[in-house]
Structures are given as structure tokens and as C-alpha cells.
Amino acid sequence: MKRIAVLGAGNSGLAMAAHLKLLGEEVRLWNRSRHNIQELMQDRQIRMMGVIEGDVILDRVTTDLGLAIQDCEWIMITTPATAHGDIARRLAPLVQPEQRIILHPGRTFGALEFEQTLLSMGVTEPPIILEAITNLYAARKVMEKEVRIYGIKQEVRFSALHPENLIKARAALPGLLAEIFIPVENMLFTSLGNVGMLLHCAPMLFNLGRVESETASFRYYNEGITPSVARYIEKMDKEVLELAAQLQIPIEPVDEWMRKTYGLSGKNLYECVQSNEVYRNIVAPKTLETRYLLEDVPCGLVPIESLGHQFGLPMTHIGLIIDLAGAVLDQDFRESGRTLEKFGITIKELENYR
């Protein structure tokens, strides 16, 4: 049995905490806002529905970060990537070198930002930091104490910020994660292989009228990713693959990732999406103020575009989505997003993380 702190009580956090507890781990759940876990703090009970069913009682539910991570072997961070810097600052005076942190997921350069933030806060011996390439669950929080799990990925790639820590960290993973998490060479693989930025941003923007409709909802993947939307995503994916080739990182196209992750056989991205039973009944958000844009643009598309420009790549299709998201949401995502320049790291220095 592992002692695990899950930070964040949203879709992913609720699913992860409940599932790990169901499998016999000791689990604490932390959330920044008491308002979102008020009822849960009283009896600590979560109900799971969907592909996993059952009621569990967590070991601790709290807004006190120190109590949440006390003596924990693993710290699972399930908050949006835009909160990673804040979480790192909160953890800096509390975290111990022997603890292990997993960003679930890290999005692009998540582990890098996390360690740089810890170092800037005076942490001299940071813990091992891992980042997952994507979320393990397709899940939605139904109520404060209920979560519906539509599916679990067959495999999730993960990396360590410093590759020499990967084998040691994997050997100590909780049982569920040890079965599903597949190690890859370095964080450039998981950062460039960030599929969320491809599957979330363009479909949200191309369907913004439907998203904001007061009279109708739609299935996000099966109805929102039409043949034309899928082809645009493939153009964005091609730009990511060209960048990965410059860095000699062998990531796979998004449709191939989907085949491996969900056991599909579609000939292209559109066919893979349409044949994916896990995605079939996931309803689209009802607002553009969602992590599909607020997280995936600044913590995915922006660093990818910035890095691509440093190699002289035009990044045209990714750039258009950043422009459109910024115009629609009235935000300068390039100003707020992650870039190597903000971390004080050059392309050459990225070699230290390979």
C-alpha cells in the first residue's frame, strides 16, 4: 500500500483519488478552495459511476497542503497546468527530497516549469518530478462527491525531468500506475507529445457557436470533430512532428497515439475519433472558459509555437489557433504562456534534460 496525496478535486482528481482508494492505497485529497470540497470534507465519501463503480471513503480530505502531503510517498497533481507554478510555490516549504511528484498531465514543459519554480523558491534538493503525457481517465465530475468515468487509457507515456531518475521512480509507482504508465526517454517526448492541445483547442473554437448555445448540447468528440476539423488538427499535428524531427524526438502522429491508447483501427484521425467508444458520450463544455482553451493554449500551443520559431518553422496552423483563442477570449496567451525564455533556458540547455 502506498500513501498518496492527490492535489486537485476536479474531474481527474476525483477519479484518481477514488480509483486509487478502491484499489487499496491510502489516499488524501487536497483542494485549494474549501467551497468545492465542503461536503466531501464531512464524510470523505466518493461515488464512482461508469466503467468503474463503487463507493469509497478517502483517508483525508483537506485544504491544508501540509496535512495532505505529510509522509506521502507520492504527490499526484491533477490541477490544470496553469496552476502548476502556484502549486510548486505552495509546496516549496513543505515538500521533501524523498517524495515523488507526478504532473497528471504535465502538458508542455510542465515538469520543467515545476522544478524551476521550486528552485526559485529556495528548494536546494527538489524531489523527482514526473510528467504524464495525458490524463489517465476520460471522466467528468457529476457532483461534488460523484464522478463518472467513461474510460481508462490502455497506456499513458510518462517521463522524468532528469532521465536518470526514471527507472528508480517507476519501480516505486503505485500498482495501478505501474501497470499503465509506460516510461519514455525524456520530458521532450511527453512535452511534444501533448495530445490535449491538438484534440481540445481547434474543436472548441470551430464549434464556439454550439458551445455557447443555450438550447442545445453536443457530443464533443463525435460531433465536434467533423472531417474538416480533423483535417485541420492533422495539419497542426504535422507542425508538431516537424518540430520533433528537429529535436530528434520520435513522437507519433495523434491518430497513431489514439490507436495505441484505445485499441482502435481507424485509417485517419476522423475515423479513430468516430470509432472511439470512450469518447462517444462525452458532452462538450458549455463555455469557452474551460481548460480546453485556458490550459491547452498557454501550456501547449504557445510553447510549441515558440520553440518551433526558434528552429525557423512557420507553425502557421498552430499560430492561427493561438490568435483565434486570444481574440475570442480577449487574452494575450503568448504573453501568459510557457516559453523557454521565461524559464531562462536555451535550446542548447535542453540537452541537460535528455
C-alpha positions as a Markdown table, in Angstrom:
| # | Residue | x | y | z |
|---|---|---|---|---|
| 1 | Met | 0.0 | 0.0 | 0.0 |
| 2 | Lys | 1.3 | 3.5 | -1.0 |
| 3 | Arg | 0.4 | 6.7 | 0.7 |
| 4 | Ile | -0.6 | 9.2 | -2.0 |
| 5 | Ala | -1.7 | 12.8 | -1.9 |
| 6 | Val | -4.0 | 13.8 | -4.8 |
| 7 | Leu | -3.9 | 17.6 | -5.3 |
| 8 | Gly | -7.0 | 19.0 | -7.1 |
| 9 | Ala | -10.6 | 17.8 | -6.7 |
| 10 | Gly | -11.8 | 18.3 | -10.3 |
| 11 | Asn | -12.7 | 15.6 | -12.9 |
| 12 | Ser | -9.2 | 14.0 | -12.9 |
| 13 | Gly | -8.5 | 14.4 | -9.2 |
| 14 | Leu | -11.8 | 12.9 | -8.1 |
| 15 | Ala | -11.4 | 10.0 | -10.4 |
| 16 | Met | -7.8 | 9.3 | -9.5 |
| 17 | Ala | -8.4 | 9.6 | -5.7 |
| 18 | Ala | -11.4 | 7.3 | -5.7 |
| 19 | His | -9.9 | 4.7 | -8.0 |
| 20 | Leu | -6.6 | 4.5 | -6.1 |
| 21 | Lys | -8.5 | 4.1 | -2.9 |
| 22 | Leu | -10.7 | 1.4 | -4.4 |
| 23 | Leu | -7.5 | -0.5 | -5.2 |
| 24 | Gly | -6.3 | -0.3 | -1.6 |
| 25 | Glu | -4.0 | 2.7 | -1.5 |
| 26 | Glu | -4.0 | 5.2 | 1.3 |
| 27 | Val | -5.3 | 8.4 | -0.3 |
| 28 | Arg | -5.5 | 12.0 | 0.8 |
| 29 | Leu | -7.3 | 14.6 | -1.4 |
| 30 | Trp | -6.4 | 18.3 | -1.3 |
| 31 | Asn | -8.1 | 21.3 | -2.9 |
| 32 | Arg | -7.3 | 25.0 | -2.8 |
| 33 | Ser | -10.9 | 26.0 | -2.4 |
| 34 | Arg | -12.9 | 24.8 | 0.6 |
| 35 | His | -16.1 | 25.7 | -1.3 |
| 36 | Asn | -15.5 | 22.9 | -3.9 |
| 37 | Ile | -15.0 | 20.1 | -1.2 |
| 38 | Gln | -17.2 | 21.3 | 1.6 |
| 39 | Glu | -19.5 | 18.3 | 1.6 |
| 40 | Leu | -16.6 | 15.9 | 0.8 |
| 41 | Met | -14.7 | 17.0 | 3.9 |
| 42 | Gln | -17.5 | 15.9 | 6.1 |
| 43 | Asp | -17.7 | 12.1 | 5.3 |
| 44 | Arg | -14.8 | 11.8 | 2.7 |
| 45 | Gln | -17.0 | 9.6 | 0.5 |
| 46 | Ile | -16.8 | 9.5 | -3.3 |
| 47 | Arg | -19.2 | 7.6 | -5.6 |
| 48 | Met | -17.8 | 6.3 | -8.9 |
| 49 | Met | -20.0 | 5.6 | -11.9 |
| 50 | Gly | -19.4 | 4.4 | -15.4 |
| 51 | Val | -16.7 | 1.8 | -16.3 |
| 52 | Ile | -15.7 | 1.7 | -12.6 |
| 53 | Glu | -18.5 | 1.6 | -10.0 |
| 54 | Gly | -18.3 | 1.8 | -6.2 |
| 55 | Asp | -18.2 | 4.0 | -3.2 |
| 56 | Val | -15.0 | 4.7 | -1.3 |
| 57 | Ile | -14.0 | 6.7 | 1.8 |
| 58 | Leu | -10.8 | 8.6 | 1.4 |
| 59 | Asp | -8.3 | 8.7 | 4.3 |
| 60 | Arg | -8.2 | 12.5 | 4.4 |
| 61 | Val | -9.8 | 15.4 | 2.6 |
| 62 | Thr | -8.4 | 18.8 | 3.4 |
| 63 | Thr | -7.4 | 22.4 | 2.3 |
| 64 | Asp | -4.3 | 22.1 | 4.4 |
| 65 | Leu | -1.5 | 21.2 | 2.0 |
| 66 | Gly | 0.9 | 20.3 | 4.7 |
| 67 | Leu | -1.6 | 17.7 | 6.2 |
| 68 | Ala | -2.3 | 16.4 | 2.7 |
| 69 | Ile | 1.3 | 15.6 | 1.8 |
| 70 | Gln | 2.6 | 14.7 | 5.2 |
| 71 | Asp | 4.6 | 11.4 | 5.0 |
| 72 | Cys | 3.2 | 10.7 | 1.5 |
| 73 | Glu | 5.4 | 8.8 | -0.9 |
| 74 | Trp | 3.7 | 10.2 | -4.0 |
| 75 | Ile | 2.1 | 13.6 | -4.8 |
| 76 | Met | -0.2 | 13.4 | -7.7 |
| 77 | Ile | -1.0 | 16.8 | -9.2 |
| 78 | Thr | -4.3 | 16.8 | -11.2 |
| 79 | Thr | -4.9 | 20.6 | -11.3 |
| 80 | Pro | -4.9 | 22.4 | -14.7 |
| 81 | Ala | -1.4 | 23.0 | -15.9 |
| 82 | Thr | -1.9 | 26.8 | -15.5 |
| 83 | Ala | -1.9 | 26.1 | -11.7 |
| 84 | His | 1.4 | 24.2 | -11.7 |
| 85 | Gly | 3.5 | 27.3 | -10.8 |
| 86 | Asp | 1.2 | 28.2 | -7.9 |
| 87 | Ile | 1.2 | 24.6 | -6.6 |
| 88 | Ala | 5.0 | 24.5 | -6.8 |
| 89 | Arg | 5.3 | 27.7 | -4.8 |
| 90 | Arg | 2.9 | 26.3 | -2.2 |
| 91 | Leu | 4.8 | 23.0 | -2.0 |
| 92 | Ala | 8.3 | 24.6 | -1.8 |
| 93 | Pro | 8.5 | 25.0 | 2.0 |
| 94 | Leu | 6.8 | 21.6 | 2.6 |
| 95 | Val | 8.0 | 19.0 | 0.1 |
| 96 | Gln | 10.8 | 16.6 | 1.0 |
| 97 | Pro | 13.5 | 15.3 | -1.4 |
| 98 | Glu | 12.4 | 11.7 | -1.0 |
| 99 | Gln | 8.9 | 12.4 | -2.1 |
| 100 | Arg | 7.8 | 11.9 | -5.7 |
| 101 | Ile | 5.7 | 14.3 | -7.8 |
| 102 | Ile | 3.6 | 13.3 | -10.8 |
| 103 | Leu | 2.1 | 16.0 | -13.0 |
| 104 | His | -1.1 | 14.4 | -14.4 |
| 105 | Pro | -0.7 | 15.6 | -17.0 |
| 106 | Gly | 2.3 | 17.9 | -17.4 |
| 107 | Arg | 1.2 | 19.3 | -20.8 |
| 108 | Thr | 4.2 | 21.0 | -22.5 |
| 109 | Phe | 7.3 | 21.7 | -20.2 |
| 110 | Gly | 5.2 | 21.1 | -17.1 |
| 111 | Ala | 8.0 | 19.3 | -15.2 |
| 112 | Leu | 10.5 | 22.0 | -16.3 |
| 113 | Glu | 8.3 | 24.8 | -15.0 |
| 114 | Phe | 7.7 | 23.0 | -11.8 |
| 115 | Glu | 11.3 | 22.4 | -10.9 |
| 116 | Gln | 12.4 | 25.9 | -12.0 |
| 117 | Thr | 9.7 | 27.3 | -9.6 |
| 118 | Leu | 10.9 | 25.1 | -6.7 |
| 119 | Leu | 14.4 | 26.2 | -7.3 |
| 120 | Ser | 13.4 | 29.9 | -7.4 |
| 121 | Met | 11.7 | 29.4 | -4.0 |
| 122 | Gly | 14.9 | 28.2 | -2.4 |
| 123 | Val | 14.5 | 24.4 | -2.7 |
| 124 | Thr | 18.0 | 23.1 | -3.0 |
| 125 | Glu | 17.2 | 19.4 | -3.4 |
| 126 | Pro | 14.0 | 19.0 | -5.5 |
| 127 | Pro | 12.2 | 15.7 | -5.4 |
| 128 | Ile | 11.9 | 13.5 | -8.5 |
| 129 | Ile | 9.4 | 15.1 | -10.9 |
| 130 | Leu | 7.5 | 13.1 | -13.4 |
| 131 | Glu | 5.0 | 14.2 | -16.1 |
| 132 | Ala | 2.4 | 12.1 | -17.8 |
| 133 | Ile | 1.7 | 12.8 | -21.5 |
| 134 | Thr | -2.1 | 12.9 | -20.9 |
| 135 | Asn | -4.8 | 12.2 | -18.4 |
| 136 | Leu | -5.4 | 8.6 | -17.5 |
| 137 | Tyr | -9.1 | 9.0 | -17.3 |
| 138 | Ala | -11.9 | 10.2 | -19.5 |
| 139 | Ala | -14.0 | 11.4 | -16.6 |
| 140 | Arg | -16.5 | 14.1 | -15.6 |
| 141 | Lys | -17.3 | 15.3 | -12.1 |
| 142 | Val | -21.1 | 15.0 | -11.8 |
| 143 | Met | -21.4 | 16.5 | -8.3 |
| 144 | Glu | -19.0 | 17.4 | -5.5 |
| 145 | Lys | -18.9 | 13.7 | -4.4 |
| 146 | Glu | -19.7 | 11.9 | -7.6 |
| 147 | Val | -17.6 | 11.2 | -10.7 |
| 148 | Arg | -18.5 | 9.4 | -13.9 |
| 149 | Ile | -15.5 | 7.5 | -15.5 |
| 150 | Tyr | -16.2 | 7.0 | -19.2 |
| 151 | Gly | -12.9 | 5.1 | -19.8 |
| 152 | Ile | -9.3 | 4.5 | -18.8 |
| 153 | Lys | -6.5 | 4.6 | -21.3 |
| 154 | Gln | -4.7 | 1.4 | -22.0 |
| 155 | Glu | -1.3 | 3.1 | -21.7 |
| 156 | Val | 0.0 | 6.5 | -20.7 |
| 157 | Arg | 3.5 | 7.6 | -21.5 |
| 158 | Phe | 5.4 | 9.4 | -18.8 |
| 159 | Ser | 8.9 | 10.8 | -18.3 |
| 160 | Ala | 11.2 | 12.1 | -15.5 |
| 161 | Leu | 12.6 | 15.6 | -15.8 |
| 162 | His | 16.0 | 14.1 | -15.2 |
| 163 | Pro | 16.1 | 10.8 | -17.2 |
| 164 | Glu | 18.5 | 9.1 | -14.7 |
| 165 | Asn | 15.6 | 9.2 | -12.1 |
| 166 | Leu | 13.2 | 7.3 | -14.4 |
| 167 | Ile | 14.0 | 3.7 | -13.5 |
| 168 | Lys | 14.1 | 4.4 | -9.8 |
| 169 | Ala | 10.8 | 6.2 | -9.9 |
| 170 | Arg | 9.0 | 3.7 | -12.0 |
| 171 | Ala | 10.0 | 0.8 | -9.6 |
| 172 | Ala | 8.1 | 2.6 | -6.8 |
| 173 | Leu | 4.9 | 3.6 | -8.7 |
| 174 | Pro | 1.6 | 2.6 | -7.1 |
| 175 | Gly | 0.2 | -0.6 | -8.6 |
| 176 | Leu | -2.4 | 1.0 | -10.9 |
| 177 | Leu | 0.1 | 3.4 | -12.4 |
| 178 | Ala | 2.9 | 0.7 | -12.7 |
| 179 | Glu | 0.6 | -1.3 | -14.9 |
| 180 | Ile | -0.5 | 1.5 | -17.3 |
| 181 | Phe | 2.3 | 4.1 | -17.2 |
| 182 | Ile | 4.9 | 3.5 | -19.9 |
| 183 | Pro | 8.3 | 5.2 | -19.5 |
| 184 | Val | 9.8 | 7.2 | -22.3 |
| 185 | Glu | 13.3 | 8.6 | -22.6 |
| 186 | Asn | 12.8 | 12.2 | -21.5 |
| 187 | Met | 10.4 | 15.1 | -21.0 |
| 188 | Leu | 10.8 | 16.3 | -24.5 |
| 189 | Phe | 8.9 | 13.2 | -25.6 |
| 190 | Thr | 6.0 | 13.9 | -23.2 |
| 191 | Ser | 6.0 | 17.6 | -23.8 |
| 192 | Leu | 6.0 | 17.4 | -27.6 |
| 193 | Gly | 3.6 | 14.5 | -27.5 |
| 194 | Asn | 1.0 | 16.6 | -25.6 |
| 195 | Val | -2.2 | 15.4 | -27.4 |
| 196 | Gly | -4.6 | 17.6 | -25.4 |
| 197 | Met | -3.6 | 20.8 | -27.2 |
| 198 | Leu | -4.4 | 19.1 | -30.5 |
| 199 | Leu | -7.7 | 17.5 | -29.6 |
| 200 | His | -9.1 | 20.3 | -27.5 |
| 201 | Cys | -8.3 | 23.8 | -28.9 |
| 202 | Ala | -9.3 | 23.7 | -32.5 |
| 203 | Pro | -12.6 | 21.8 | -32.0 |
| 204 | Met | -13.6 | 24.2 | -29.2 |
| 205 | Leu | -13.0 | 27.3 | -31.4 |
| 206 | Phe | -14.5 | 25.8 | -34.6 |
| 207 | Asn | -17.7 | 24.9 | -32.6 |
| 208 | Leu | -17.9 | 28.0 | -30.4 |
| 209 | Gly | -21.5 | 28.8 | -31.5 |
| 210 | Arg | -22.6 | 25.4 | -30.5 |
| 211 | Val | -20.6 | 25.5 | -27.2 |
| 212 | Glu | -22.4 | 28.7 | -26.2 |
| 213 | Ser | -25.8 | 27.6 | -27.3 |
| 214 | Glu | -28.4 | 27.9 | -24.6 |
| 215 | Thr | -30.8 | 25.5 | -26.3 |
| 216 | Ala | -28.6 | 22.5 | -27.3 |
| 217 | Ser | -25.6 | 20.5 | -26.3 |
| 218 | Phe | -23.5 | 18.2 | -28.5 |
| 219 | Arg | -21.1 | 15.3 | -28.1 |
| 220 | Tyr | -17.7 | 17.0 | -28.1 |
| 221 | Tyr | -15.6 | 14.4 | -29.9 |
| 222 | Asn | -18.0 | 12.6 | -32.2 |
| 223 | Glu | -20.0 | 15.6 | -33.3 |
| 224 | Gly | -17.5 | 18.4 | -32.7 |
| 225 | Ile | -14.6 | 16.7 | -34.7 |
| 226 | Thr | -16.0 | 16.6 | -38.2 |
| 227 | Pro | -13.9 | 15.5 | -41.2 |
| 228 | Ser | -12.8 | 19.2 | -41.8 |
| 229 | Val | -11.9 | 19.8 | -38.1 |
| 230 | Ala | -10.0 | 16.5 | -38.1 |
| 231 | Arg | -8.0 | 17.5 | -41.1 |
| 232 | Tyr | -7.1 | 20.8 | -39.5 |
| 233 | Ile | -5.9 | 19.0 | -36.4 |
| 234 | Glu | -3.8 | 16.8 | -38.6 |
| 235 | Lys | -2.2 | 20.0 | -40.1 |
| 236 | Met | -1.4 | 21.2 | -36.6 |
| 237 | Asp | 0.0 | 17.7 | -35.8 |
| 238 | Lys | 2.2 | 17.9 | -38.8 |
| 239 | Glu | 3.8 | 21.1 | -37.4 |
| 240 | Val | 4.5 | 19.4 | -34.1 |
| 241 | Leu | 6.0 | 16.4 | -35.9 |
| 242 | Glu | 8.3 | 18.7 | -37.9 |
| 243 | Leu | 9.5 | 20.3 | -34.6 |
| 244 | Ala | 10.0 | 16.9 | -33.0 |
| 245 | Ala | 12.1 | 15.9 | -36.0 |
| 246 | Gln | 14.3 | 19.0 | -35.5 |
| 247 | Leu | 14.9 | 17.8 | -31.9 |
| 248 | Gln | 15.3 | 14.2 | -32.9 |
| 249 | Ile | 12.3 | 13.1 | -30.7 |
| 250 | Pro | 10.4 | 10.2 | -32.3 |
| 251 | Ile | 6.8 | 11.1 | -31.3 |
| 252 | Glu | 3.9 | 9.5 | -33.2 |
| 253 | Pro | 1.1 | 11.2 | -35.1 |
| 254 | Val | -2.0 | 11.8 | -33.0 |
| 255 | Asp | -4.1 | 9.2 | -34.8 |
| 256 | Glu | -1.4 | 6.6 | -34.1 |
| 257 | Trp | -1.4 | 7.6 | -30.5 |
| 258 | Met | -5.2 | 7.1 | -30.4 |
| 259 | Arg | -4.9 | 3.6 | -31.9 |
| 260 | Lys | -2.4 | 2.5 | -29.3 |
| 261 | Thr | -4.1 | 4.2 | -26.4 |
| 262 | Tyr | -7.6 | 2.9 | -27.1 |
| 263 | Gly | -7.0 | -0.1 | -29.3 |
| 264 | Leu | -8.6 | 1.4 | -32.4 |
| 265 | Ser | -8.1 | 0.7 | -36.1 |
| 266 | Gly | -9.2 | 3.8 | -38.0 |
| 267 | Lys | -7.3 | 4.9 | -41.1 |
| 268 | Asn | -7.1 | 8.5 | -40.1 |
| 269 | Leu | -7.9 | 10.8 | -37.1 |
| 270 | Tyr | -11.5 | 11.3 | -38.0 |
| 271 | Glu | -12.1 | 7.5 | -38.2 |
| 272 | Cys | -10.3 | 7.0 | -34.9 |
| 273 | Val | -12.4 | 9.6 | -33.1 |
| 274 | Gln | -15.6 | 8.2 | -34.5 |
| 275 | Ser | -14.8 | 4.6 | -33.5 |
| 276 | Asn | -13.7 | 5.5 | -30.0 |
| 277 | Glu | -16.4 | 4.3 | -27.6 |
| 278 | Val | -14.7 | 6.0 | -24.7 |
| 279 | Tyr | -15.2 | 9.4 | -26.3 |
| 280 | Arg | -18.7 | 8.7 | -27.7 |
| 281 | Asn | -20.9 | 10.2 | -24.9 |
| 282 | Ile | -18.6 | 13.0 | -23.6 |
| 283 | Val | -20.6 | 16.2 | -23.9 |
| 284 | Ala | -18.9 | 19.5 | -24.9 |
| 285 | Pro | -18.3 | 22.2 | -22.3 |
| 286 | Lys | -21.0 | 24.9 | -22.2 |
| 287 | Thr | -18.5 | 27.8 | -22.0 |
| 288 | Leu | -15.2 | 28.8 | -23.7 |
| 289 | Glu | -13.9 | 29.4 | -20.2 |
| 290 | Thr | -12.6 | 25.9 | -19.9 |
| 291 | Arg | -9.2 | 24.2 | -19.6 |
| 292 | Tyr | -9.6 | 23.0 | -23.2 |
| 293 | Leu | -8.6 | 26.6 | -24.0 |
| 294 | Leu | -7.3 | 28.3 | -20.8 |
| 295 | Glu | -4.9 | 25.4 | -20.2 |
| 296 | Asp | -4.1 | 23.9 | -23.6 |
| 297 | Val | -3.4 | 27.1 | -25.4 |
| 298 | Pro | -0.8 | 28.7 | -23.0 |
| 299 | Cys | 0.6 | 25.4 | -21.7 |
| 300 | Gly | 0.6 | 23.6 | -25.0 |
| 301 | Leu | 0.3 | 25.5 | -28.2 |
| 302 | Val | 2.3 | 28.6 | -27.1 |
| 303 | Pro | 5.4 | 26.7 | -26.0 |
| 304 | Ile | 5.3 | 24.6 | -29.1 |
| 305 | Glu | 4.9 | 27.6 | -31.4 |
| 306 | Ser | 7.7 | 29.4 | -29.6 |
| 307 | Leu | 10.1 | 26.5 | -29.8 |
| 308 | Gly | 9.2 | 26.0 | -33.5 |
| 309 | His | 10.0 | 29.6 | -34.3 |
| 310 | Gln | 13.5 | 29.2 | -32.8 |
| 311 | Phe | 14.1 | 26.5 | -35.4 |
| 312 | Gly | 12.7 | 28.7 | -38.2 |
| 313 | Leu | 9.5 | 26.7 | -38.6 |
| 314 | Pro | 6.4 | 28.8 | -39.5 |
| 315 | Met | 4.0 | 27.0 | -37.2 |
| 316 | Thr | 1.1 | 28.6 | -39.3 |
| 317 | His | -1.8 | 26.4 | -38.2 |
| 318 | Ile | -0.9 | 26.4 | -34.6 |
| 319 | Gly | -0.4 | 30.1 | -34.7 |
| 320 | Leu | -3.8 | 30.7 | -36.1 |
| 321 | Ile | -5.5 | 28.8 | -33.3 |
| 322 | Ile | -3.5 | 30.8 | -30.7 |
| 323 | Asp | -4.6 | 34.0 | -32.5 |
| 324 | Leu | -8.2 | 33.0 | -32.6 |
| 325 | Ala | -8.3 | 31.9 | -28.9 |
| 326 | Gly | -6.8 | 35.1 | -27.9 |
| 327 | Ala | -9.2 | 37.2 | -29.9 |
| 328 | Val | -12.3 | 35.3 | -28.7 |
| 329 | Leu | -11.2 | 35.3 | -25.0 |
| 330 | Asp | -9.6 | 38.7 | -25.1 |
| 331 | Gln | -6.3 | 37.3 | -23.7 |
| 332 | Asp | -2.7 | 37.5 | -24.8 |
| 333 | Phe | -1.8 | 33.8 | -24.5 |
| 334 | Arg | 1.7 | 34.3 | -25.9 |
| 335 | Glu | 2.4 | 36.8 | -23.0 |
| 336 | Ser | 1.0 | 34.5 | -20.3 |
| 337 | Gly | 2.0 | 31.1 | -21.8 |
| 338 | Arg | 5.1 | 28.9 | -21.1 |
| 339 | Thr | 8.3 | 29.5 | -23.1 |
| 340 | Leu | 11.9 | 28.5 | -22.5 |
| 341 | Glu | 12.8 | 32.2 | -22.3 |
| 342 | Lys | 10.6 | 32.6 | -19.2 |
| 343 | Phe | 12.5 | 29.7 | -17.6 |
| 344 | Gly | 15.8 | 31.2 | -18.5 |
| 345 | Ile | 16.7 | 28.1 | -20.6 |
| 346 | Thr | 18.1 | 28.0 | -24.1 |
| 347 | Ile | 17.6 | 25.3 | -26.7 |
| 348 | Lys | 21.1 | 24.1 | -26.1 |
| 349 | Glu | 20.4 | 23.7 | -22.4 |
| 350 | Leu | 17.5 | 21.4 | -23.2 |
| 351 | Glu | 20.2 | 18.8 | -23.8 |
| 352 | Asn | 20.6 | 18.6 | -20.0 |
| 353 | Tyr | 17.1 | 17.1 | -19.7 |
| 354 | Arg | 17.7 | 14.3 | -22.3 |
